[in-house]
């Protein structure tokens, strides 16, 4: 599943540099995660790095993008060749 940022985001910028897929962007007023680029860090790390660094605990599963670990791995490989 891809992740998403909820309204509790403080726009602190901790998550953006932590994302290996460059899936996080500055939004208005909160940051946003591109579900087509988010792999929950599958392929790069053991757990989502954005969730680890988020002080507001505002990153959650995006229910509109259900994917298996295998699909997330395929997505990561297509993004990184």
N, C-alpha and C positions, 0 to 999 in steps of 0.2 A: 504494500500500500504506500502511496505517497503520503507525505505529511502536509500539514497546513498550520498556519499561525492564526490564533484566535485574537479577539479584541483586547485581551490582556497585555498585548505587546506594548513595550515601552519604547520601541525603536532605538534600542541601545547599541545596535550594530554588532553584537557579539556573535550572532549566528552566521551572518553573511560570509565572513572570511573562513569560517569553519567548514563550509560546505565544499566537498571535493568535486561536485558536479556543477557548481555555479548556478544552483537552482533558486537561490534566494536573492530577492531584489528589494530595493527601497520602494515602498508603496505609499499611498496617501490615505490615512495617516500611519498605517502600520506596514511592516514588512510582509512580503508575500512569497510563497514557494510555488515555483512552476512544477506542477505535477508530472509534466512530461520529461522533466530532468531529475526529479527526486527519486532516488533509489533507496532511501532510508540508510544510506551509506553502504549498502550491500555492494561488495566488490572492492571497497576501499577500507572499511573499518568494521569492527564487530557490532557497533551500535551507532545510531544517529548522532553525529557530532553536534548538530545544532541543539538537540535536546540536552546534551551534556553541558553546554556553555550558556544556555538560556537562563538568566536570573529570574525571569518572570514566569517560568514554567508554562509558557503559552503555546507550545508546539504539540499538536495532537495528530492523530490519524485522520486523513481525509477520506471520509466514507464513500466518496464518489470514484475513488481510484483503488479498487481492490486488486492486488497483485500478489502472486506467489513469490517466494524467495528466488525461484528459478527465473521468473519473469523480470524481477528486479535486477538479477545478475545479467541477464541478456540486455536490459536497458543500459546498465552501467557499461557493458562492453561496447554497445553501439555508440555511446557517448565518447568513449575513450579509445576506440579502435583496438 
